[in-house]
Amino acid sequence: MLAIRLPENIEKRLDHLAKRTGRTKTFYAREALLAHIEDLEDTYLAEASLKKIRSGQSKTISLESMIKKHGLED
């Protein structure tokens, strides 16, 4: 179970959409989440990785080194 607090204008838009289409607000909230969860994961995980790199907790490797390491040279 999930409860979501939305800004009033978004709540009204969602309610209007649900009434006009005969679907539930939950249906549209679920659709939006399913459509965007991967992008959200990518964004927040990338931000966390960048924070670790900047703080020195993680190291980077150059593309050239990665190519050599995995034998992808021409």
PDB file of N, H, CA, C and O in Angstrom:
ATOM      1  N   MET A   1       0.851  -1.177   0.000  1.00  0.00           N
ATOM      2  CA  MET A   1       0.000   0.000   0.000  1.00  0.00           C
ATOM      3  C   MET A   1       0.891   1.233   0.000  1.00  0.00           C
ATOM      4  O   MET A   1       1.934   1.260   0.654  1.00  0.00           O
ATOM      5  N   LEU A   2       0.476   2.237  -0.730  1.00  0.00           N
ATOM      6  H   LEU A   2      -0.371   2.215  -1.262  1.00  0.00           H
ATOM      7  CA  LEU A   2       1.257   3.452  -0.856  1.00  0.00           C
ATOM      8  C   LEU A   2       0.324   4.652  -0.827  1.00  0.00           C
ATOM      9  O   LEU A   2      -0.685   4.678  -1.532  1.00  0.00           O
ATOM     10  N   ALA A   3       0.654   5.623  -0.030  1.00  0.00           N
ATOM     11  H   ALA A   3       1.473   5.602   0.543  1.00  0.00           H
ATOM     12  CA  ALA A   3      -0.118   6.870   0.009  1.00  0.00           C
ATOM     13  C   ALA A   3       0.793   7.978  -0.503  1.00  0.00           C
ATOM     14  O   ALA A   3       1.952   8.077  -0.100  1.00  0.00           O
ATOM     15  N   ILE A   4       0.265   8.803  -1.386  1.00  0.00           N
ATOM     16  H   ILE A   4      -0.677   8.722  -1.713  1.00  0.00           H
ATOM     17  CA  ILE A   4       1.061   9.865  -1.991  1.00  0.00           C
ATOM     18  C   ILE A   4       0.376  11.203  -1.778  1.00  0.00           C
ATOM     19  O   ILE A   4      -0.808  11.361  -2.076  1.00  0.00           O
ATOM     20  N   ARG A   5       1.125  12.161  -1.263  1.00  0.00           N
ATOM     21  H   ARG A   5       2.087  12.033  -1.021  1.00  0.00           H
ATOM     22  CA  ARG A   5       0.615  13.529  -1.144  1.00  0.00           C
ATOM     23  C   ARG A   5       1.050  14.274  -2.396  1.00  0.00           C
ATOM     24  O   ARG A   5       2.238  14.335  -2.713  1.00  0.00           O
ATOM     25  N   LEU A   6       0.092  14.833  -3.095  1.00  0.00           N
ATOM     26  H   LEU A   6      -0.873  14.783  -2.838  1.00  0.00           H
ATOM     27  CA  LEU A   6       0.374  15.561  -4.323  1.00  0.00           C
ATOM     28  C   LEU A   6       0.009  17.026  -4.162  1.00  0.00           C
ATOM     29  O   LEU A   6      -0.870  17.368  -3.371  1.00  0.00           O
ATOM     30  N   PRO A   7       0.683  17.894  -4.912  1.00  0.00           N
ATOM     31  CA  PRO A   7       0.254  19.292  -4.915  1.00  0.00           C
ATOM     32  C   PRO A   7      -1.205  19.361  -5.392  1.00  0.00           C
ATOM     33  O   PRO A   7      -1.639  18.552  -6.212  1.00  0.00           O
ATOM     34  N   GLU A   8      -1.929  20.312  -4.879  1.00  0.00           N
ATOM     35  H   GLU A   8      -1.576  20.969  -4.213  1.00  0.00           H
ATOM     36  CA  GLU A   8      -3.362  20.407  -5.161  1.00  0.00           C
ATOM     37  C   GLU A   8      -3.659  20.458  -6.662  1.00  0.00           C
ATOM     38  O   GLU A   8      -4.601  19.817  -7.127  1.00  0.00           O
ATOM     39  N   ASN A   9      -2.869  21.209  -7.414  1.00  0.00           N
ATOM     40  H   ASN A   9      -2.104  21.730  -7.036  1.00  0.00           H
ATOM     41  CA  ASN A   9      -3.138  21.306  -8.852  1.00  0.00           C
ATOM     42  C   ASN A   9      -2.938  19.973  -9.574  1.00  0.00           C
ATOM     43  O   ASN A   9      -3.666  19.667 -10.519  1.00  0.00           O
ATOM     44  N   ILE A  10      -1.972  19.187  -9.142  1.00  0.00           N
ATOM     45  H   ILE A  10      -1.381  19.435  -8.375  1.00  0.00           H
ATOM     46  CA  ILE A  10      -1.744  17.867  -9.744  1.00  0.00           C
ATOM     47  C   ILE A  10      -2.872  16.916  -9.352  1.00  0.00           C
ATOM     48  O   ILE A  10      -3.350  16.135 -10.175  1.00  0.00           O
ATOM     49  N   GLU A  11      -3.286  16.987  -8.111  1.00  0.00           N
ATOM     50  H   GLU A  11      -2.897  17.621  -7.443  1.00  0.00           H
ATOM     51  CA  GLU A  11      -4.407  16.162  -7.638  1.00  0.00           C
ATOM     52  C   GLU A  11      -5.656  16.447  -8.463  1.00  0.00           C
ATOM     53  O   GLU A  11      -6.367  15.522  -8.856  1.00  0.00           O
ATOM     54  N   LYS A  12      -5.921  17.711  -8.725  1.00  0.00           N
ATOM     55  H   LYS A  12      -5.343  18.462  -8.406  1.00  0.00           H
ATOM     56  CA  LYS A  12      -7.098  18.085  -9.522  1.00  0.00           C
ATOM     57  C   LYS A  12      -6.981  17.571 -10.952  1.00  0.00           C
ATOM     58  O   LYS A  12      -7.948  17.053 -11.510  1.00  0.00           O
ATOM     59  N   ARG A  13      -5.804  17.713 -11.539  1.00  0.00           N
ATOM     60  H   ARG A  13      -5.018  18.134 -11.085  1.00  0.00           H
ATOM     61  CA  ARG A  13      -5.596  17.208 -12.906  1.00  0.00           C
ATOM     62  C   ARG A  13      -5.778  15.701 -12.968  1.00  0.00           C
ATOM     63  O   ARG A  13      -6.406  15.179 -13.889  1.00  0.00           O
ATOM     64  N   LEU A  14      -5.230  15.012 -11.992  1.00  0.00           N
ATOM     65  H   LEU A  14      -4.719  15.436 -11.244  1.00  0.00           H
ATOM     66  CA  LEU A  14      -5.354  13.556 -11.937  1.00  0.00           C
ATOM     67  C   LEU A  14      -6.808  13.149 -11.762  1.00  0.00           C
ATOM     68  O   LEU A  14      -7.274  12.213 -12.412  1.00  0.00           O
ATOM     69  N   ASP A  15      -7.517  13.836 -10.902  1.00  0.00           N
ATOM     70  H   ASP A  15      -7.138  14.596 -10.374  1.00  0.00           H
ATOM     71  CA  ASP A  15      -8.933  13.563 -10.678  1.00  0.00           C
ATOM     72  C   ASP A  15      -9.735  13.793 -11.958  1.00  0.00           C
ATOM     73  O   ASP A  15     -10.598  12.990 -12.312  1.00  0.00           O
ATOM     74  N   HIS A  16      -9.446  14.883 -12.639  1.00  0.00           N
ATOM     75  H   HIS A  16      -8.745  15.536 -12.351  1.00  0.00           H
ATOM     76  CA  HIS A  16     -10.150  15.220 -13.884  1.00  0.00           C
ATOM     77  C   HIS A  16      -9.884  14.145 -14.950  1.00  0.00           C
ATOM     78  O   HIS A  16     -10.808  13.703 -15.633  1.00  0.00           O
ATOM     79  N   LEU A  17      -8.645  13.740 -15.082  1.00  0.00           N
ATOM     80  H   LEU A  17      -7.895  14.100 -14.527  1.00  0.00           H
ATOM     81  CA  LEU A  17      -8.279  12.707 -16.044  1.00  0.00           C
ATOM     82  C   LEU A  17      -9.007  11.401 -15.740  1.00  0.00           C
ATOM     83  O   LEU A  17      -9.559  10.765 -16.638  1.00  0.00           O
ATOM     84  N   ALA A  18      -9.005  11.013 -14.485  1.00  0.00           N
ATOM     85  H   ALA A  18      -8.557  11.529 -13.755  1.00  0.00           H
ATOM     86  CA  ALA A  18      -9.662   9.770 -14.076  1.00  0.00           C
ATOM     87  C   ALA A  18     -11.150   9.816 -14.386  1.00  0.00           C
ATOM     88  O   ALA A  18     -11.700   8.843 -14.901  1.00  0.00           O
ATOM     89  N   LYS A  19     -11.804  10.913 -14.087  1.00  0.00           N
ATOM     90  H   LYS A  19     -11.357  11.704 -13.669  1.00  0.00           H
ATOM     91  CA  LYS A  19     -13.241  11.033 -14.347  1.00  0.00           C
ATOM     92  C   LYS A  19     -13.551  11.011 -15.832  1.00  0.00           C
ATOM     93  O   LYS A  19     -14.526  10.389 -16.253  1.00  0.00           O
ATOM     94  N   ARG A  20     -12.727  11.685 -16.636  1.00  0.00           N
ATOM     95  H   ARG A  20     -11.935  12.190 -16.295  1.00  0.00           H
ATOM     96  CA  ARG A  20     -12.975  11.748 -18.080  1.00  0.00           C
ATOM     97  C   ARG A  20     -12.728  10.422 -18.779  1.00  0.00           C
ATOM     98  O   ARG A  20     -13.323  10.154 -19.823  1.00  0.00           O
ATOM     99  N   THR A  21     -11.872   9.598 -18.227  1.00  0.00           N
ATOM    100  H   THR A  21     -11.389   9.815 -17.379  1.00  0.00           H
ATOM    101  CA  THR A  21     -11.512   8.340 -18.891  1.00  0.00           C
ATOM    102  C   THR A  21     -12.129   7.099 -18.267  1.00  0.00           C
ATOM    103  O   THR A  21     -12.064   6.010 -18.838  1.00  0.00           O
ATOM    104  N   GLY A  22     -12.727   7.267 -17.095  1.00  0.00           N
ATOM    105  H   GLY A  22     -12.779   8.152 -16.631  1.00  0.00           H
ATOM    106  CA  GLY A  22     -13.314   6.104 -16.429  1.00  0.00           C
ATOM    107  C   GLY A  22     -12.290   5.221 -15.739  1.00  0.00           C
ATOM    108  O   GLY A  22     -12.613   4.112 -15.312  1.00  0.00           O
ATOM    109  N   ARG A  23     -11.079   5.694 -15.628  1.00  0.00           N
ATOM    110  H   ARG A  23     -10.817   6.594 -15.975  1.00  0.00           H
ATOM    111  CA  ARG A  23     -10.040   4.953 -14.907  1.00  0.00           C
ATOM    112  C   ARG A  23      -9.906   5.543 -13.506  1.00  0.00           C
ATOM    113  O   ARG A  23     -10.472   6.593 -13.203  1.00  0.00           O
ATOM    114  N   THR A  24      -9.157   4.857 -12.669  1.00  0.00           N
ATOM    115  H   THR A  24      -8.698   4.004 -12.916  1.00  0.00           H
ATOM    116  CA  THR A  24      -8.943   5.368 -11.313  1.00  0.00           C
ATOM    117  C   THR A  24      -7.690   6.232 -11.262  1.00  0.00           C
ATOM    118  O   THR A  24      -6.811   6.137 -12.119  1.00  0.00           O
ATOM    119  N   LYS A  25      -7.632   7.077 -10.238  1.00  0.00           N
ATOM    120  H   LYS A  25      -8.346   7.154  -9.543  1.00  0.00           H
ATOM    121  CA  LYS A  25      -6.417   7.861 -10.023  1.00  0.00           C
ATOM    122  C   LYS A  25      -5.241   6.929  -9.749  1.00  0.00           C
ATOM    123  O   LYS A  25      -4.115   7.203 -10.164  1.00  0.00           O
ATOM    124  N   THR A  26      -5.500   5.852  -9.063  1.00  0.00           N
ATOM    125  H   THR A  26      -6.415   5.630  -8.726  1.00  0.00           H
ATOM    126  CA  THR A  26      -4.453   4.874  -8.765  1.00  0.00           C
ATOM    127  C   THR A  26      -3.874   4.292 -10.043  1.00  0.00           C
ATOM    128  O   THR A  26      -2.665   4.088 -10.145  1.00  0.00           O
ATOM    129  N   PHE A  27      -4.732   4.024 -11.016  1.00  0.00           N
ATOM    130  H   PHE A  27      -5.715   4.189 -10.933  1.00  0.00           H
ATOM    131  CA  PHE A  27      -4.267   3.499 -12.305  1.00  0.00           C
ATOM    132  C   PHE A  27      -3.233   4.445 -12.907  1.00  0.00           C
ATOM    133  O   PHE A  27      -2.158   4.009 -13.318  1.00  0.00           O
ATOM    134  N   TYR A  28      -3.554   5.740 -12.960  1.00  0.00           N
ATOM    135  H   TYR A  28      -4.428   6.094 -12.626  1.00  0.00           H
ATOM    136  CA  TYR A  28      -2.650   6.700 -13.578  1.00  0.00           C
ATOM    137  C   TYR A  28      -1.389   6.936 -12.752  1.00  0.00           C
ATOM    138  O   TYR A  28      -0.313   7.135 -13.317  1.00  0.00           O
ATOM    139  N   ALA A  29      -1.502   6.918 -11.449  1.00  0.00           N
ATOM    140  H   ALA A  29      -2.376   6.756 -10.990  1.00  0.00           H
ATOM    141  CA  ALA A  29      -0.325   7.054 -10.597  1.00  0.00           C
ATOM    142  C   ALA A  29       0.615   5.868 -10.822  1.00  0.00           C
ATOM    143  O   ALA A  29       1.832   6.033 -10.898  1.00  0.00           O
ATOM    144  N   ARG A  30       0.038   4.685 -10.927  1.00  0.00           N
ATOM    145  H   ARG A  30      -0.951   4.552 -10.865  1.00  0.00           H
ATOM    146  CA  ARG A  30       0.829   3.481 -11.174  1.00  0.00           C
ATOM    147  C   ARG A  30       1.504   3.550 -12.544  1.00  0.00           C
ATOM    148  O   ARG A  30       2.684   3.226 -12.670  1.00  0.00           O
ATOM    149  N   GLU A  31       0.761   3.969 -13.565  1.00  0.00           N
ATOM    150  H   GLU A  31      -0.198   4.232 -13.462  1.00  0.00           H
ATOM    151  CA  GLU A  31       1.315   4.088 -14.912  1.00  0.00           C
ATOM    152  C   GLU A  31       2.493   5.073 -14.939  1.00  0.00           C
ATOM    153  O   GLU A  31       3.523   4.803 -15.556  1.00  0.00           O
ATOM    154  N   ALA A  32       2.329   6.202 -14.272  1.00  0.00           N
ATOM    155  H   ALA A  32       1.493   6.422 -13.771  1.00  0.00           H
ATOM    156  CA  ALA A  32       3.396   7.206 -14.234  1.00  0.00           C
ATOM    157  C   ALA A  32       4.635   6.656 -13.549  1.00  0.00           C
ATOM    158  O   ALA A  32       5.754   6.863 -14.016  1.00  0.00           O
ATOM    159  N   LEU A  33       4.437   5.964 -12.455  1.00  0.00           N
ATOM    160  H   LEU A  33       3.527   5.796 -12.075  1.00  0.00           H
ATOM    161  CA  LEU A  33       5.559   5.388 -11.729  1.00  0.00           C
ATOM    162  C   LEU A  33       6.272   4.331 -12.564  1.00  0.00           C
ATOM    163  O   LEU A  33       7.501   4.319 -12.634  1.00  0.00           O
ATOM    164  N   LEU A  34       5.522   3.459 -13.185  1.00  0.00           N
ATOM    165  H   LEU A  34       4.524   3.468 -13.128  1.00  0.00           H
ATOM    166  CA  LEU A  34       6.127   2.418 -14.010  1.00  0.00           C
ATOM    167  C   LEU A  34       6.887   3.012 -15.194  1.00  0.00           C
ATOM    168  O   LEU A  34       7.927   2.488 -15.591  1.00  0.00           O
ATOM    169  N   ALA A  35       6.374   4.097 -15.755  1.00  0.00           N
ATOM    170  H   ALA A  35       5.528   4.523 -15.432  1.00  0.00           H
ATOM    171  CA  ALA A  35       7.017   4.720 -16.909  1.00  0.00           C
ATOM    172  C   ALA A  35       8.309   5.445 -16.542  1.00  0.00           C
ATOM    173  O   ALA A  35       9.179   5.620 -17.395  1.00  0.00           O
ATOM    174  N   HIS A  36       8.447   5.871 -15.284  1.00  0.00           N
ATOM    175  H   HIS A  36       7.740   5.729 -14.591  1.00  0.00           H
ATOM    176  CA  HIS A  36       9.580   6.716 -14.925  1.00  0.00           C
ATOM    177  C   HIS A  36      10.505   6.168 -13.850  1.00  0.00           C
ATOM    178  O   HIS A  36      11.514   6.802 -13.540  1.00  0.00           O
ATOM    179  N   ILE A  37      10.198   5.020 -13.274  1.00  0.00           N
ATOM    180  H   ILE A  37       9.378   4.506 -13.526  1.00  0.00           H
ATOM    181  CA  ILE A  37      11.008   4.493 -12.174  1.00  0.00           C
ATOM    182  C   ILE A  37      12.452   4.227 -12.603  1.00  0.00           C
ATOM    183  O   ILE A  37      13.382   4.472 -11.834  1.00  0.00           O
ATOM    184  N   GLU A  38      12.641   3.732 -13.812  1.00  0.00           N
ATOM    185  H   GLU A  38      11.886   3.533 -14.437  1.00  0.00           H
ATOM    186  CA  GLU A  38      13.997   3.430 -14.283  1.00  0.00           C
ATOM    187  C   GLU A  38      14.831   4.711 -14.392  1.00  0.00           C
ATOM    188  O   GLU A  38      16.001   4.727 -14.007  1.00  0.00           O
ATOM    189  N   ASP A  39      14.231   5.776 -14.914  1.00  0.00           N
ATOM    190  H   ASP A  39      13.281   5.763 -15.227  1.00  0.00           H
ATOM    191  CA  ASP A  39      14.944   7.050 -15.006  1.00  0.00           C
ATOM    192  C   ASP A  39      15.291   7.591 -13.624  1.00  0.00           C
ATOM    193  O   ASP A  39      16.383   8.121 -13.420  1.00  0.00           O
ATOM    194  N   LEU A  40      14.375   7.462 -12.685  1.00  0.00           N
ATOM    195  H   LEU A  40      13.488   7.031 -12.851  1.00  0.00           H
ATOM    196  CA  LEU A  40      14.630   7.918 -11.320  1.00  0.00           C
ATOM    197  C   LEU A  40      15.767   7.124 -10.682  1.00  0.00           C
ATOM    198  O   LEU A  40      16.645   7.688 -10.030  1.00  0.00           O
ATOM    199  N   GLU A  41      15.736   5.812 -10.880  1.00  0.00           N
ATOM    200  H   GLU A  41      15.022   5.354 -11.410  1.00  0.00           H
ATOM    201  CA  GLU A  41      16.812   4.973 -10.340  1.00  0.00           C
ATOM    202  C   GLU A  41      18.154   5.386 -10.927  1.00  0.00           C
ATOM    203  O   GLU A  41      19.132   5.560 -10.199  1.00  0.00           O
ATOM    204  N   ASP A  42      18.196   5.543 -12.250  1.00  0.00           N
ATOM    205  H   ASP A  42      17.402   5.402 -12.841  1.00  0.00           H
ATOM    206  CA  ASP A  42      19.442   5.932 -12.909  1.00  0.00           C
ATOM    207  C   ASP A  42      19.964   7.251 -12.362  1.00  0.00           C
ATOM    208  O   ASP A  42      21.153   7.384 -12.070  1.00  0.00           O
ATOM    209  N   THR A  43      19.078   8.219 -12.225  1.00  0.00           N
ATOM    210  H   THR A  43      18.112   8.111 -12.462  1.00  0.00           H
ATOM    211  CA  THR A  43      19.478   9.542 -11.758  1.00  0.00           C
ATOM    212  C   THR A  43      20.028   9.499 -10.336  1.00  0.00           C
ATOM    213  O   THR A  43      21.115  10.017 -10.076  1.00  0.00           O
ATOM    214  N   TYR A  44      19.293   8.891  -9.422  1.00  0.00           N
ATOM    215  H   TYR A  44      18.411   8.470  -9.633  1.00  0.00           H
ATOM    216  CA  TYR A  44      19.719   8.886  -8.030  1.00  0.00           C
ATOM    217  C   TYR A  44      20.945   8.007  -7.797  1.00  0.00           C
ATOM    218  O   TYR A  44      21.791   8.342  -6.968  1.00  0.00           O
ATOM    219  N   LEU A  45      21.056   6.888  -8.515  1.00  0.00           N
ATOM    220  H   LEU A  45      20.368   6.616  -9.189  1.00  0.00           H
ATOM    221  CA  LEU A  45      22.243   6.044  -8.373  1.00  0.00           C
ATOM    222  C   LEU A  45      23.470   6.738  -8.958  1.00  0.00           C
ATOM    223  O   LEU A  45      24.564   6.627  -8.406  1.00  0.00           O
ATOM    224  N   ALA A  46      23.295   7.454 -10.075  1.00  0.00           N
ATOM    225  H   ALA A  46      22.405   7.544 -10.523  1.00  0.00           H
ATOM    226  CA  ALA A  46      24.409   8.204 -10.664  1.00  0.00           C
ATOM    227  C   ALA A  46      24.867   9.314  -9.725  1.00  0.00           C
ATOM    228  O   ALA A  46      26.067   9.532  -9.559  1.00  0.00           O
ATOM    229  N   GLU A  47      23.917  10.017  -9.109  1.00  0.00           N
ATOM    230  H   GLU A  47      22.942   9.840  -9.244  1.00  0.00           H
ATOM    231  CA  GLU A  47      24.269  11.070  -8.163  1.00  0.00           C
ATOM    232  C   GLU A  47      25.031  10.505  -6.966  1.00  0.00           C
ATOM    233  O   GLU A  47      25.985  11.118  -6.488  1.00  0.00           O
ATOM    234  N   ALA A  48      24.612   9.346  -6.486  1.00  0.00           N
ATOM    235  H   ALA A  48      23.837   8.848  -6.874  1.00  0.00           H
ATOM    236  CA  ALA A  48      25.294   8.711  -5.352  1.00  0.00           C
ATOM    237  C   ALA A  48      26.710   8.297  -5.745  1.00  0.00           C
ATOM    238  O   ALA A  48      27.645   8.456  -4.960  1.00  0.00           O
ATOM    239  N   SER A  49      26.868   7.768  -6.955  1.00  0.00           N
ATOM    240  H   SER A  49      26.109   7.639  -7.593  1.00  0.00           H
ATOM    241  CA  SER A  49      28.195   7.372  -7.436  1.00  0.00           C
ATOM    242  C   SER A  49      29.105   8.581  -7.585  1.00  0.00           C
ATOM    243  O   SER A  49      30.276   8.536  -7.208  1.00  0.00           O
ATOM    244  N   LEU A  50      28.562   9.660  -8.134  1.00  0.00           N
ATOM    245  H   LEU A  50      27.611   9.697  -8.439  1.00  0.00           H
ATOM    246  CA  LEU A  50      29.353  10.878  -8.305  1.00  0.00           C
ATOM    247  C   LEU A  50      29.811  11.431  -6.953  1.00  0.00           C
ATOM    248  O   LEU A  50      30.940  11.903  -6.814  1.00  0.00           O
ATOM    249  N   LYS A  51      28.935  11.367  -5.979  1.00  0.00           N
ATOM    250  H   LYS A  51      28.018  10.984  -6.092  1.00  0.00           H
ATOM    251  CA  LYS A  51      29.283  11.838  -4.634  1.00  0.00           C
ATOM    252  C   LYS A  51      30.453  11.022  -4.070  1.00  0.00           C
ATOM    253  O   LYS A  51      31.365  11.577  -3.457  1.00  0.00           O
ATOM    254  N   LYS A  52      30.420   9.704  -4.282  1.00  0.00           N
ATOM    255  H   LYS A  52      29.679   9.253  -4.780  1.00  0.00           H
ATOM    256  CA  LYS A  52      31.507   8.839  -3.802  1.00  0.00           C
ATOM    257  C   LYS A  52      32.818   9.149  -4.526  1.00  0.00           C
ATOM    258  O   LYS A  52      33.886   9.164  -3.914  1.00  0.00           O
ATOM    259  N   ILE A  53      32.725   9.395  -5.829  1.00  0.00           N
ATOM    260  H   ILE A  53      31.858   9.383  -6.327  1.00  0.00           H
ATOM    261  CA  ILE A  53      33.930   9.721  -6.603  1.00  0.00           C
ATOM    262  C   ILE A  53      34.522  11.036  -6.113  1.00  0.00           C
ATOM    263  O   ILE A  53      35.728  11.134  -5.890  1.00  0.00           O
ATOM    264  N   ARG A  54      33.681  12.038  -5.946  1.00  0.00           N
ATOM    265  H   ARG A  54      32.701  11.958  -6.127  1.00  0.00           H
ATOM    266  CA  ARG A  54      34.164  13.354  -5.515  1.00  0.00           C
ATOM    267  C   ARG A  54      34.742  13.339  -4.110  1.00  0.00           C
ATOM    268  O   ARG A  54      35.637  14.122  -3.792  1.00  0.00           O
ATOM    269  N   SER A  55      34.231  12.452  -3.275  1.00  0.00           N
ATOM    270  H   SER A  55      33.504  11.817  -3.534  1.00  0.00           H
ATOM    271  CA  SER A  55      34.737  12.383  -1.891  1.00  0.00           C
ATOM    272  C   SER A  55      35.955  11.468  -1.768  1.00  0.00           C
ATOM    273  O   SER A  55      36.559  11.374  -0.699  1.00  0.00           O
ATOM    274  N   GLY A  56      36.313  10.796  -2.858  1.00  0.00           N
ATOM    275  H   GLY A  56      35.823  10.872  -3.726  1.00  0.00           H
ATOM    276  CA  GLY A  56      37.471   9.904  -2.826  1.00  0.00           C
ATOM    277  C   GLY A  56      37.153   8.496  -2.380  1.00  0.00           C
ATOM    278  O   GLY A  56      38.064   7.676  -2.262  1.00  0.00           O
ATOM    279  N   GLN A  57      35.902   8.187  -2.129  1.00  0.00           N
ATOM    280  H   GLN A  57      35.163   8.853  -2.225  1.00  0.00           H
ATOM    281  CA  GLN A  57      35.508   6.842  -1.708  1.00  0.00           C
ATOM    282  C   GLN A  57      35.498   5.857  -2.866  1.00  0.00           C
ATOM    283  O   GLN A  57      35.555   4.646  -2.653  1.00  0.00           O
ATOM    284  N   SER A  58      35.425   6.369  -4.097  1.00  0.00           N
ATOM    285  H   SER A  58      35.379   7.353  -4.270  1.00  0.00           H
ATOM    286  CA  SER A  58      35.408   5.540  -5.304  1.00  0.00           C
ATOM    287  C   SER A  58      36.423   6.086  -6.292  1.00  0.00           C
ATOM    288  O   SER A  58      36.707   7.283  -6.314  1.00  0.00           O
ATOM    289  N   LYS A  59      36.950   5.218  -7.084  1.00  0.00           N
ATOM    290  H   LYS A  59      36.719   4.245  -7.067  1.00  0.00           H
ATOM    291  CA  LYS A  59      37.916   5.604  -8.114  1.00  0.00           C
ATOM    292  C   LYS A  59      37.271   5.478  -9.491  1.00  0.00           C
ATOM    293  O   LYS A  59      36.279   4.769  -9.667  1.00  0.00           O
ATOM    294  N   THR A  60      37.850   6.175 -10.459  1.00  0.00           N
ATOM    295  H   THR A  60      38.656   6.750 -10.316  1.00  0.00           H
ATOM    296  CA  THR A  60      37.394   6.062 -11.843  1.00  0.00           C
ATOM    297  C   THR A  60      38.479   5.378 -12.661  1.00  0.00           C
ATOM    298  O   THR A  60      39.620   5.248 -12.217  1.00  0.00           O
ATOM    299  N   ILE A  61      38.113   4.946 -13.850  1.00  0.00           N
ATOM    300  H   ILE A  61      37.186   5.051 -14.210  1.00  0.00           H
ATOM    301  CA  ILE A  61      39.060   4.340 -14.773  1.00  0.00           C
ATOM    302  C   ILE A  61      38.811   4.969 -16.135  1.00  0.00           C
ATOM    303  O   ILE A  61      37.664   5.202 -16.515  1.00  0.00           O
ATOM    304  N   SER A  62      39.870   5.241 -16.861  1.00  0.00           N
ATOM    305  H   SER A  62      40.802   5.052 -16.553  1.00  0.00           H
ATOM    306  CA  SER A  62      39.722   5.882 -18.165  1.00  0.00           C
ATOM    307  C   SER A  62      39.137   4.887 -19.172  1.00  0.00           C
ATOM    308  O   SER A  62      39.253   3.673 -19.006  1.00  0.00           O
ATOM    309  N   LEU A  63      38.518   5.418 -20.202  1.00  0.00           N
ATOM    310  H   LEU A  63      38.424   6.405 -20.337  1.00  0.00           H
ATOM    311  CA  LEU A  63      37.965   4.570 -21.257  1.00  0.00           C
ATOM    312  C   LEU A  63      39.074   3.761 -21.911  1.00  0.00           C
ATOM    313  O   LEU A  63      38.891   2.581 -22.209  1.00  0.00           O
ATOM    314  N   GLU A  64      40.210   4.385 -22.134  1.00  0.00           N
ATOM    315  H   GLU A  64      40.359   5.343 -21.892  1.00  0.00           H
ATOM    316  CA  GLU A  64      41.344   3.695 -22.742  1.00  0.00           C
ATOM    317  C   GLU A  64      41.765   2.485 -21.903  1.00  0.00           C
ATOM    318  O   GLU A  64      42.010   1.407 -22.446  1.00  0.00           O
ATOM    319  N   SER A  65      41.849   2.660 -20.591  1.00  0.00           N
ATOM    320  H   SER A  65      41.650   3.535 -20.150  1.00  0.00           H
ATOM    321  CA  SER A  65      42.218   1.552 -19.703  1.00  0.00           C
ATOM    322  C   SER A  65      41.168   0.451 -19.724  1.00  0.00           C
ATOM    323  O   SER A  65      41.505  -0.733 -19.697  1.00  0.00           O
ATOM    324  N   MET A  66      39.905   0.834 -19.773  1.00  0.00           N
ATOM    325  H   MET A  66      39.630   1.795 -19.795  1.00  0.00           H
ATOM    326  CA  MET A  66      38.820  -0.146 -19.808  1.00  0.00           C
ATOM    327  C   MET A  66      38.865  -0.966 -21.097  1.00  0.00           C
ATOM    328  O   MET A  66      38.654  -2.178 -21.076  1.00  0.00           O
ATOM    329  N   ILE A  67      39.137  -0.309 -22.201  1.00  0.00           N
ATOM    330  H   ILE A  67      39.309   0.676 -22.219  1.00  0.00           H
ATOM    331  CA  ILE A  67      39.231  -1.004 -23.489  1.00  0.00           C
ATOM    332  C   ILE A  67      40.365  -2.019 -23.452  1.00  0.00           C
ATOM    333  O   ILE A  67      40.204  -3.157 -23.893  1.00  0.00           O
ATOM    334  N   LYS A  68      41.517  -1.601 -22.921  1.00  0.00           N
ATOM    335  H   LYS A  68      41.648  -0.677 -22.562  1.00  0.00           H
ATOM    336  CA  LYS A  68      42.661  -2.515 -22.828  1.00  0.00           C
ATOM    337  C   LYS A  68      42.359  -3.674 -21.881  1.00  0.00           C
ATOM    338  O   LYS A  68      42.663  -4.829 -22.181  1.00  0.00           O
ATOM    339  N   LYS A  69      41.764  -3.357 -20.747  1.00  0.00           N
ATOM    340  H   LYS A  69      41.517  -2.419 -20.503  1.00  0.00           H
ATOM    341  CA  LYS A  69      41.457  -4.376 -19.725  1.00  0.00           C
ATOM    342  C   LYS A  69      40.575  -5.477 -20.284  1.00  0.00           C
ATOM    343  O   LYS A  69      40.754  -6.648 -19.949  1.00  0.00           O
ATOM    344  N   HIS A  70      39.629  -5.113 -21.131  1.00  0.00           N
ATOM    345  H   HIS A  70      39.483  -4.162 -21.404  1.00  0.00           H
ATOM    346  CA  HIS A  70      38.674  -6.100 -21.650  1.00  0.00           C
ATOM    347  C   HIS A  70      38.991  -6.561 -23.075  1.00  0.00           C
ATOM    348  O   HIS A  70      38.164  -7.200 -23.727  1.00  0.00           O
ATOM    349  N   GLY A  71      40.188  -6.233 -23.547  1.00  0.00           N
ATOM    350  H   GLY A  71      40.859  -5.714 -23.017  1.00  0.00           H
ATOM    351  CA  GLY A  71      40.634  -6.710 -24.850  1.00  0.00           C
ATOM    352  C   GLY A  71      39.780  -6.221 -26.011  1.00  0.00           C
ATOM    353  O   GLY A  71      39.521  -6.977 -26.948  1.00  0.00           O
ATOM    354  N   LEU A  72      39.346  -4.991 -25.964  1.00  0.00           N
ATOM    355  H   LEU A  72      39.556  -4.377 -25.203  1.00  0.00           H
ATOM    356  CA  LEU A  72      38.478  -4.464 -27.017  1.00  0.00           C
ATOM    357  C   LEU A  72      39.215  -3.602 -28.019  1.00  0.00           C
ATOM    358  O   LEU A  72      38.602  -2.867 -28.793  1.00  0.00           O
ATOM    359  N   GLU A  73      40.529  -3.696 -27.998  1.00  0.00           N
ATOM    360  H   GLU A  73      41.026  -4.293 -27.369  1.00  0.00           H
ATOM    361  CA  GLU A  73      41.335  -2.905 -28.934  1.00  0.00           C
ATOM    362  C   GLU A  73      41.193  -3.474 -30.334  1.00  0.00           C
ATOM    363  O   GLU A  73      40.961  -4.667 -30.528  1.00  0.00           O
ATOM    364  N   ASP A  74      41.339  -2.578 -31.304  1.00  0.00           N
ATOM    365  H   ASP A  74      41.527  -1.609 -31.146  1.00  0.00           H
ATOM    366  CA  ASP A  74      41.241  -3.013 -32.720  1.00  0.00           C
ATOM    367  C   ASP A  74      42.403  -3.863 -33.118  1.00  0.00           C
ATOM    368  O   ASP A  74      42.478  -4.310 -34.262  1.00  0.00           O
TER     369      ASP A  74
END
